[in-house]
Amino acid sequence: MDLTPEQAAIRETVREFAVEEIRPTARDADETATFPEDVWDGLADLELTGLTAPEEYGGFDADRLTYALVNEEVAYGMLAVATALSVHCLATACIREFGSPDVREAWLPAMVEGRPVGAFALSEPDAGSNPAEMSTVARRDGDEYVLDGTKQWITNGERAGVVVVFAKTDPDDPGSVTQFLVPKDTDGLLVGDREDKLGLRASDTTQLTFDGARIPAEYRLTEEGEGLSAALSTLTGGRIGIAAQSVGLAQAALDEALAYAADREQFDRPIGEFQSIRHKLAEMHTETQAARLLTRDAARREDAGESVRTAASMAKYYASETAVDVTNEAVQIHGGYGYTTDFPVERLYRDAKVTTIYEGTTEIQKNVVARELL
């Protein structure tokens, strides 16, 4: 699939930034579980923190294919950074789509410049794959809403300055889910400790608790009861972004494996000359390219105005499982060295697993595809 000259130039620019600015920070960020804020500022300088914001607010207003290309290349540098960026872009997309003109003007220009960082709070401790079971409630009180409840697995939970939150306006009605904007400094909004994760360690993942948190009624983004359909619509596009990140991660692992196979010698020749290794590399390359094409196909379909729910789920399911498979083989090609932190494939292997879980598990994606087929 050919890219336009502009898309090719953007891809090249982001790849260069990933290699020269993101990747050198990855090992330390992973070991210390610290997000590289200088890298975030660099993304803002490239206008990437405004990917899903309208041009009238200074945003990039990227088409879906360009959005996918950026996600792939940022993840090629470090998945934790790409995840933070995609969640920030989910938040700006929600404000763009559902916020009033005053709300958009108040928040989007600053978010385009990278601060405040956005977060997206849908999942709960007991409501992950089925968000209709959420228990967070937003009660109308005059010109305000009062939020009570707990959200779980919130990317940018510490770093964020604004959170898009989903809550029921009627605790007994699953159809009352509504979308709200909550400034991070709102009284009654409490941030939990960071999760101690297998991978994606540089990304801050926390619990958010709302205890009588009051926000102006104008910060209700959707009409009451329309929040869940809005969330699912937003996440469909977001799944294309996660698929693209999975491709970037797989490509990074493949490139590491190729370099190692050319350099590492056993029995007086590079291991890349052994058929068993060559076959692994061929399979890794084929799977990565297939995932890339599925992802770009879904992105192009969305840009053409087609319904992409199935295409997005296919891309997300296949690309995320490919990331797990390819990083696993990259570790295997490195042998014992691949199991140590001396080589990046160890981190890539740990990071890959989460792509099969967040923004809809592999099992959920298969359900979506099967439902459309049947």
N, C-alpha and C positions, 0 to 999 in steps of 0.2 A: 504494500500500500504506500503510494507516494505521499510525501509531505509537501506542503507549499513551501516556497523559499523562506517565508517568515517562520513557519513552524520548524523547519530545519535549523534556522539560525537560533531560535529560542532553545531548541534541544541542545545544540552545540554549546551555547552559553551556559546553560544549567549544568551540563556534563562537566564543563571546565571548572565551574564553581564547586561541584560535588567532589571532584578529584583534588583540587588545590586547596579548598577551604573547609569542606565538611569532613572528608575522610581522615585528614591528619588529627582531628579532634576525637575520632570515634572510640579509640581504645581507652583513652583517659576518661571520656564521658561515661562509657560503659562501666569501667572499674569503679568510678566514684559515684555513679548514679546521679550525675549532675548534667543538666541540660546546657549545651554550649550557646549561651546568649549572644556571643559575638557572631556566631553563625546565623542566628535569627535576625540580627541587625543587617547582616549581609543579604539575606533573603529579602528584607524590606527594601534595601537599596536597589535590588533588582526588580522591585515592584511585585514580587511574588506573593507577598502577604495580602495583596489586593486582587488575587486571581479571580475571585467570584464576585467582586464588587463592581458596580456600574462605573463607567468612565466619568459620569457627572460628579462622582464623589472621589475622583482620583484613582479609581480602580482599573485593573487590567481588563476586566470583562472578557475573560478567555472563553473560547468555545471549548466543548467537552474534549475534543481530541488534544488540543493544546494543554488543557488541564491534565490529561492523562500523561502526556509527554513530560511535563514538569514533575509530576509525581514519580514517574519511573526514574528520572535522572537524579532527583533528590534522594530517593531510596537507594540508588546506586552508591551514593555517598554514605548515608546512614539511615536506617529505617526509622529510628526514633525521631529524627528531624522531620522526615516526610510525614510521619503520623501526626506530629504536632501541627504541621502546616495544614494537613487535610482537615483536621478538626477545627482549626481556626477558620478555614474556608467554609466549612459547614455552617459555622455560626454566622459568618458574613452573608452567606447565601440565604439563610433564614431571615435575617434582618432585611436584606434586599427584597425578598419575595413577599414578606408578610408585615414588615414594619410600616408604620405611618410615615408620611414625608418628614414630620418632625423627628421621629425616632431615627430614621435613616440619616438625617442631617446631623443629629447629635452623636451618632456612634460610628458610622462608616468611614468618614475621612480619617479619623485617628486609627481605626483598625487597619485601614489600608496601609498606613505608615508603620504598622507592626505592633503598636501599643494603643489600647489594651489588647492583649491576647484573648481570643475567644475560646469557649468550651461549650460542649454539647452534652446535656444531661438528660438521658432517656432511661438507661438501664437502672435497675434497683437490685438490692440484695436478693429479693424473691421474684423479680420480674426482669428476665433477660431476653430470651427469645420470644416471649409473649408479653409485649409491653402493655397490652390491655389490662394486665393484672396489676399494674402499678398501684401503689397506695399513697403516693404523694398527692396532697390535696391543696387546692388554691381556693380560698373562701373569699367571696366578695364582701367588702366592708366599706360602704360609701364610695369614695373615689380611689379606693385601694383594693389590692388583693393581698391576702395573708397566706403565705405558703408554709406548710408543715409536711415533713417527710424526709426520706433519705435516698440519695442517688449513689450508685456504685460504679466503679471502673471509669472514672472521669479523667480522660486525657487532658492535660494542661490544668489539672485540678488546683495545683498550687500557683502556677504562673498566670492563670487567666485573670483578666480584669472584668470580664462580662461573661455571663453564662446563659445559654438558651436552655430553658427548663420546660419539661413536660409534666403536667399535673392534671388531676381530675377536678372539675369544679363541683362534681357530685360524687362523694366517695362510694356510693352504691351503684353508680352508672358507668360501666366500661366505655360507653359512647361519649363521655363528657371530657375526654382528654383534650387539653388545650395547651397551646404553646405560649411561653412567657419569656421576656428578657429580664434578667436579674443582675444588676451591677454587683460585682464581687464584694464591695464594701458595705452591702446592705446589712443592717443589724439583724441578727438571727441567722445569718448564713455562716456555718462553721465548716472548716476544711479539716478533714481527717488526715491521718498519717499516710505517707507514701506506701503503696503496696511494694513488697519486696519480691520482684518478679524474676522468672527464669531468664527472659530476654527483654529487649526494649527498655533496658534499665536506665537509660538517660532520659526517658520520657517520664514525667511525673504523672502517676496514676493514683487518684485519691478517692475517698468517699466525700460527698458533700451532704451536710445535714441542714435542713431548713426548720427552724424553730421559731415560729411566729414572725417569719421574714416578711416585711411589708414592702410592696412596690406600688407605684402609681398605676392606676387602671390603664393608662395609655401604654404601659409596657406589656399588655396582653397583645401578642402578635397575631394570633388567629382568632376567629370567632370561637365562642365556647363550643366544644365538641368537635372541632375540625383539626385538632392538633395531631391526632394519630395519622390521619391520611396525609397531612403535611409532612410528618416525620418520615413516613414510608416513601413518599415521593422524593424527599431530599436524600434519603439513604440509597435509593436506586442509583442516582448519579454518583453518590459517594462510593458505592461498591465498584464502580468503574475505576475510581481513584485507587482503591485498595488493590484491585487487580493489577493496575499499573505499577504500584509499589512492589507487589510480589514479583513482577517481571524484573524490575530494577535490582531487587535483592538476588534473584536467581542469576541475572547476568553478572553481578559482582562476584558471586561464588564461582560461576563458570570461568570467568577471566582469571581468578586466582588459581583455579585448578589447571587451566591451560599453561599459565606461567610456571607453576610448580612442576608439571609434567615435562616441560621442556628443560627445566634446570636440574631436577633431581635425577641422579644416576644410580642404577642398581645393575649388577652383572655387566659392568663396563659400558653401559649405554643409558641414555635418558629413558625414564619409565614411559614417556609418551610414545616410545617405539613398540611397546608391548600391546598386543591386540586387545587384551582385557581392558587396559586403560583407554585405548583409542575408542573402543565401543562405548565405554562409559561417557566419554566426552561427546561422542556423536549423539547419544541419547539425550544428554543434558542440553546440548545445543538445539536439538529438534524440539524438545519439550518447551524450552524457553521461547523459541520462536513461535511455536503454536500458541502459547499463552499470550504472547505479544499481539499476534494477529486477532485472536478472540477479543482482546481488550480494545484494540483499535477499531475493530468492527462494531463493537457496542458503542464506542464513542462516536463514530461516524453516523451510526443510526440515530443516536440522540440528537446530533447536530442537524440531521435531516428532518427532525420532528417526528420520528417514529416512536412507538411504544417500545421501550428497551428493558422492561422488567426481566424478561427471560434472558435476553442477551447479556445483561449486566450480571445476572446470577450465574450464568454459564462461565463468563469471564472470571468472576471472583472465585468461584469454586475451582476451576481448573488452574488458574494462575497461582492461587495460594497453595494448593496441593503440589504444584510444580516447584514452588519455592522450597517447600519442605524436602521434596525428593532431590532436587539439584544441590541444595546445601548439604544434604546427607552424603551424597556421592562425592562432593568436594572434600568433605572431611575424610572420606574413605581413601580418596586418591592421595591425600597428604599423609595417610598412615598415622603413626603415633604422633607425629608433629601436629596433625590436624586436631588432636584432642587437647592441645595446649593453647594457652593464650598468646603464644609467640606468633601465631598466624591468624589472620582475620576470619578464616572459615569457621572457627569455633564460635565466634560471636554471631556470624551470619546464620549458623545452624540454630542457635538458641533464639535468635530474633524471628526466624521464619515461622515458627509454630503459631505465633499469635495471629498471623494473617488468615489462618483457617478458622479463627474464633471471632475476632471482633467485626463489627458491622454485619453480623449475620454469619453463623457457623456454616461449615460445609454442608451439614445436614439440612439446615434451613434453605440453603441455595438449591440443593437437590429437590426439596419439596416444592420450591417455586417453579423449577423447570418441569417437574413431573405434573404439577397441577395444570400448567399451560398445555402440556402434551395430551393430557387425558380429559 
